[in-house]
Amino acid sequence: MRFVRFCACAAVVTVACGGRRDAPVISLTIAPATATVDAGGSQRFIARVTGADLPVAWSLAEGAGAGSIAADGTYTAPLTAGAYHLIARAGDLSASAVVTVGAVSISIAPASANVTSGGSLQLQASVTGAADAGVLWSMRESGAGTVDSSGRYTASQAPGVYHVIATSRADPSRSAAAAITVLPQPPTAVNIFPPIAALEPGQSVRFTAAVAGSQDAAVSWSADGGTIDANGLYVAPQTPGRYTIVAVSHADASKRATAEVDVGAGIAVAISPAAVQIEEGVQQRFIAAANGSDTRVTWSLAEAAGGTVDANGLYTAPRGPGTFHVVATSVADPSHSIAAAVTVIVPAVSVTLTPAAITIRPGANLHFTAAAVGAADTRLQWASDCCASIAQDGSFTAPAAPGTYHLIARSGHRSRGRHAGGRRSHRLHRVPSRHHLVGPGRRAGRQHFERRVPGPVRSRRHLPCHRHR
């Protein structure tokens, strides 16, 4: 038997319609398609070619004024705001992207301020719409002071209104101004320490002076008894008495301060003022110093009902007249003390009430105001008699029935006078009348106000509370 081997080979052929193959689709895109870029800032754009391996070339539709674009698609914006178009080309294909460049703006904070002559102020500038947020500082007016690169302004010595300018470094055409008002230096104030001293004849004490409101802290010293040198070292005279030390500002000779020195054999404590007259409830500051290295004192009152005095010598007068004594006692030697006499007086007090006269109808609302004049305690208490009522804030609602009513404002201040119990009162009367208005009058030492409330003629009758006192 004979065997025969066969080999077979197969091929698959795809025949397109018409006998042609389709060409690949080639496209070009840019990402991002739109972007917003600060003036002077940059943005990277990517161009993608699909379906072919083609090189990409970049350009700007608006030319050089639109900024610049590198071969790798990095775009640098111009300083001029606007909308610009980036073009990418690959072969016969092209694509575009839109770039918006915002306007540069700048602001200064604070936009206005007051500075004393020679003083300084820190300013802050804010730049938006630019990649470079730096600014350049300058002054608009000559002689207006100086401003450094950080925006710190130092005022001129001459008062006036000046302008600090911040200019954008990215876009020099953009700037902002702050208006600075330079004020004169405040009046110079001089203080002396210690304000009072007690010395034996020939003893010494050093005074110091502090000058406020001026860069010149120098003072000149003088004394009406004893001697004092340029450094404030005072030497007491041999003659006993109270002497005054004066420190005068070198910057402003009209500004000065004084201290008092009590000189005498056996004087251990000095106090100022030595005597004073004040109204009840008013405060008075006393100063005192003991002789020796420890000048501290403690404060007390000679009379139990003489008011109060705190550890710093601040005295508060009691309620009621009289003569009282504030005592300063040496801490180093409690056997030495001195007293200041305080005469407390009671001022004349009057109470005013508004409105003084008015006509209203039953049920109407009205607000009264009252004031205690001449009283340390200005608080008032409101009251009424019979059928009317008034709130403590002075709000009044007229009763339904026409009649005469009395409203009273009493001062809590105690005063010796013709008013019983030391109270001041104002009375408001309401009488049945349709049109008549009666003004204020006086009776028995009280101020009367009449308030007439119109009502129906048939309702006019005297109520039990219709009375004159």
VENZI-V700877 format. One record per residue. N is the residue number from 0. SS is DSSP state (helix for helix, strand for strand, loop for the rest). PHI is phi in whole degrees, 0 to 359 (none if undefined). Layout:
((N | SS | PHI) (N | SS | PHI))
This chain:
((0 | loop | none) (1 | loop | 245) (2 | loop | 254) (3 | loop | 239) (4 | loop | 265) (5 | loop | 246) (6 | loop | 247) (7 | loop | 239) (8 | loop | 226) (9 | loop | 241) (10 | loop | 227) (11 | loop | 257) (12 | loop | 240) (13 | loop | 259) (14 | loop | 249) (15 | loop | 283) (16 | helix | 295) (17 | helix | 88) (18 | helix | 84) (19 | loop | 237) (20 | loop | 269) (21 | loop | 290) (22 | loop | 280) (23 | loop | 293) (24 | loop | 274) (25 | loop | 250) (26 | strand | 221) (27 | strand | 225) (28 | strand | 228) (29 | strand | 239) (30 | strand | 228) (31 | loop | 283) (32 | loop | 282) (33 | strand | 223) (34 | strand | 201) (35 | strand | 245) (36 | strand | 232) (37 | loop | 294) (38 | strand | 302) (39 | loop | 82) (40 | loop | 276) (41 | strand | 226) (42 | strand | 210) (43 | strand | 269) (44 | loop | 247) (45 | strand | 243) (46 | strand | 254) (47 | strand | 243) (48 | strand | 251) (49 | strand | 247) (50 | loop | 91) (51 | loop | 194) (52 | loop | 253) (53 | loop | 236) (54 | loop | 287) (55 | loop | 247) (56 | strand | 242) (57 | strand | 253) (58 | strand | 203) (59 | strand | 244) (60 | loop | 297) (61 | loop | 269) (62 | helix | 82) (63 | helix | 296) (64 | helix | 292) (65 | helix | 270) (66 | loop | 111) (67 | strand | 211) (68 | strand | 220) (69 | loop | 275) (70 | loop | 296) (71 | loop | 270) (72 | loop | 89) (73 | strand | 279) (74 | strand | 258) (75 | strand | 244) (76 | loop | 283) (77 | loop | 281) (78 | loop | 275) (79 | loop | 270) (80 | loop | 292) (81 | strand | 159) (82 | strand | 252) (83 | strand | 235) (84 | strand | 237) (85 | strand | 266) (86 | strand | 245) (87 | strand | 245) (88 | strand | 235) (89 | strand | 222) (90 | loop | 65) (91 | loop | 271) (92 | strand | 264) (93 | strand | 212) (94 | strand | 214) (95 | strand | 225) (96 | strand | 229) (97 | strand | 254) (98 | strand | 243) (99 | strand | 254) (100 | strand | 254) (101 | loop | 282) (102 | loop | 283) (103 | loop | 280) (104 | strand | 229) (105 | strand | 218) (106 | strand | 220) (107 | strand | 237) (108 | strand | 232) (109 | loop | 285) (110 | loop | 285) (111 | strand | 210) (112 | strand | 197) (113 | strand | 249) (114 | strand | 222) (115 | strand | 285) (116 | loop | 303) (117 | loop | 85) (118 | loop | 278) (119 | strand | 226) (120 | strand | 209) (121 | strand | 268) (122 | loop | 252) (123 | strand | 236) (124 | strand | 249) (125 | strand | 236) (126 | strand | 246) (127 | strand | 238) (128 | loop | 84) (129 | strand | 225) (130 | loop | 293) (131 | loop | 264) (132 | loop | 270) (133 | loop | 286) (134 | strand | 227) (135 | strand | 247) (136 | strand | 262) (137 | strand | 201) (138 | strand | 250) (139 | loop | 283) (140 | loop | 262) (141 | loop | 281) (142 | loop | 71) (143 | loop | 269) (144 | strand | 115) (145 | strand | 226) (146 | strand | 223) (147 | loop | 267) (148 | loop | 292) (149 | loop | 267) (150 | loop | 93) (151 | strand | 276) (152 | strand | 260) (153 | strand | 246) (154 | strand | 287) (155 | loop | 289) (156 | loop | 282) (157 | loop | 269) (158 | loop | 299) (159 | strand | 159) (160 | strand | 252) (161 | strand | 233) (162 | strand | 231) (163 | strand | 262) (164 | strand | 250) (165 | strand | 244) (166 | strand | 247) (167 | strand | 297) (168 | loop | 288) (169 | loop | 288) (170 | loop | 225) (171 | loop | 300) (172 | loop | 281) (173 | loop | 254) (174 | strand | 207) (175 | strand | 218) (176 | strand | 232) (177 | strand | 246) (178 | strand | 269) (179 | strand | 246) (180 | strand | 264) (181 | strand | 268) (182 | strand | 259) (183 | loop | 296) (184 | loop | 300) (185 | loop | 297) (186 | loop | 307) (187 | loop | 291) (188 | strand | 240) (189 | strand | 239) (190 | strand | 234) (191 | strand | 246) (192 | strand | 227) (193 | loop | 285) (194 | loop | 283) (195 | strand | 208) (196 | strand | 211) (197 | strand | 240) (198 | strand | 226) (199 | loop | 282) (200 | loop | 306) (201 | loop | 87) (202 | loop | 287) (203 | strand | 229) (204 | strand | 209) (205 | strand | 261) (206 | loop | 260) (207 | strand | 236) (208 | strand | 235) (209 | strand | 244) (210 | strand | 252) (211 | strand | 250) (212 | loop | 87) (213 | loop | 210) (214 | loop | 284) (215 | loop | 268) (216 | loop | 267) (217 | loop | 285) (218 | strand | 225) (219 | strand | 249) (220 | strand | 253) (221 | strand | 207) (222 | strand | 213) (223 | loop | 272) (224 | loop | 191) (225 | loop | 83) (226 | strand | 228) (227 | strand | 217) (228 | loop | 268) (229 | loop | 294) (230 | loop | 261) (231 | loop | 87) (232 | strand | 276) (233 | strand | 254) (234 | strand | 243) (235 | loop | 291) (236 | loop | 284) (237 | loop | 278) (238 | loop | 271) (239 | loop | 297) (240 | strand | 154) (241 | strand | 256) (242 | strand | 239) (243 | strand | 246) (244 | strand | 257) (245 | strand | 237) (246 | strand | 243) (247 | strand | 247) (248 | strand | 295) (249 | loop | 290) (250 | loop | 286) (251 | loop | 214) (252 | loop | 294) (253 | loop | 280) (254 | loop | 256) (255 | strand | 209) (256 | strand | 220) (257 | strand | 232) (258 | strand | 228) (259 | strand | 244) (260 | strand | 231) (261 | strand | 265) (262 | strand | 243) (263 | loop | 170) (264 | loop | 294) (265 | loop | 84) (266 | loop | 286) (267 | loop | 252) (268 | strand | 221) (269 | strand | 242) (270 | strand | 223) (271 | strand | 214) (272 | loop | 288) (273 | loop | 283) (274 | strand | 208) (275 | strand | 205) (276 | strand | 241) (277 | strand | 223) (278 | strand | 276) (279 | loop | 300) (280 | loop | 81) (281 | loop | 274) (282 | strand | 259) (283 | strand | 218) (284 | strand | 269) (285 | loop | 250) (286 | strand | 235) (287 | strand | 207) (288 | strand | 211) (289 | strand | 265) (290 | loop | 286) (291 | loop | 108) (292 | loop | 288) (293 | loop | 257) (294 | loop | 269) (295 | loop | 291) (296 | strand | 225) (297 | strand | 251) (298 | strand | 247) (299 | strand | 203) (300 | strand | 240) (301 | loop | 287) (302 | loop | 253) (303 | loop | 296) (304 | loop | 256) (305 | loop | 270) (306 | loop | 104) (307 | strand | 221) (308 | strand | 218) (309 | loop | 266) (310 | loop | 292) (311 | loop | 258) (312 | loop | 86) (313 | strand | 274) (314 | strand | 260) (315 | strand | 243) (316 | loop | 291) (317 | loop | 283) (318 | loop | 273) (319 | loop | 124) (320 | loop | 283) (321 | strand | 153) (322 | strand | 247) (323 | strand | 231) (324 | strand | 227) (325 | strand | 265) (326 | strand | 247) (327 | strand | 248) (328 | strand | 241) (329 | strand | 297) (330 | loop | 289) (331 | loop | 292) (332 | loop | 222) (333 | loop | 298) (334 | loop | 283) (335 | loop | 253) (336 | strand | 207) (337 | strand | 212) (338 | strand | 237) (339 | strand | 252) (340 | strand | 272) (341 | strand | 239) (342 | strand | 261) (343 | strand | 259) (344 | strand | 244) (345 | loop | 255) (346 | loop | 287) (347 | loop | 291) (348 | loop | 239) (349 | strand | 229) (350 | strand | 241) (351 | strand | 250) (352 | strand | 228) (353 | strand | 230) (354 | loop | 283) (355 | loop | 279) (356 | loop | 204) (357 | strand | 198) (358 | strand | 243) (359 | loop | 224) (360 | loop | 263) (361 | loop | 306) (362 | loop | 84) (363 | loop | 288) (364 | strand | 252) (365 | strand | 208) (366 | strand | 249) (367 | loop | 259) (368 | strand | 236) (369 | strand | 218) (370 | strand | 218) (371 | strand | 263) (372 | strand | 261) (373 | loop | 91) (374 | loop | 251) (375 | loop | 293) (376 | loop | 261) (377 | loop | 268) (378 | loop | 291) (379 | strand | 232) (380 | strand | 241) (381 | strand | 261) (382 | strand | 208) (383 | strand | 213) (384 | loop | 246) (385 | loop | 56) (386 | loop | 267) (387 | loop | 260) (388 | loop | 215) (389 | strand | 219) (390 | loop | 283) (391 | loop | 288) (392 | loop | 267) (393 | loop | 89) (394 | strand | 281) (395 | strand | 232) (396 | strand | 243) (397 | loop | 295) (398 | loop | 299) (399 | loop | 288) (400 | loop | 267) (401 | loop | 299) (402 | loop | 169) (403 | loop | 255) (404 | loop | 231) (405 | loop | 243) (406 | strand | 250) (407 | strand | 234) (408 | strand | 249) (409 | strand | 251) (410 | strand | 276) (411 | loop | 281) (412 | loop | 286) (413 | loop | 278) (414 | loop | 218) (415 | loop | 273) (416 | loop | 192) (417 | loop | 273) (418 | loop | 270) (419 | helix | 300) (420 | helix | 71) (421 | helix | 72) (422 | loop | 259) (423 | loop | 252) (424 | loop | 226) (425 | strand | 236) (426 | strand | 247) (427 | strand | 244) (428 | strand | 254) (429 | loop | 237) (430 | loop | 240) (431 | strand | 289) (432 | loop | 201) (433 | loop | 275) (434 | loop | 228) (435 | loop | 279) (436 | loop | 236) (437 | loop | 250) (438 | loop | 274) (439 | loop | 288) (440 | strand | 216) (441 | strand | 230) (442 | strand | 208) (443 | loop | 54) (444 | loop | 75) (445 | strand | 240) (446 | strand | 268) (447 | strand | 256) (448 | strand | 234) (449 | strand | 254) (450 | strand | 241) (451 | strand | 255) (452 | strand | 246) (453 | loop | 288) (454 | loop | 208) (455 | loop | 302) (456 | helix | 303) (457 | helix | 289) (458 | helix | 265) (459 | loop | 287) (460 | loop | 206) (461 | loop | 279) (462 | loop | 280) (463 | loop | 303) (464 | loop | 271) (465 | loop | 275) (466 | loop | 205) (467 | loop | 246) (468 | loop | 255))
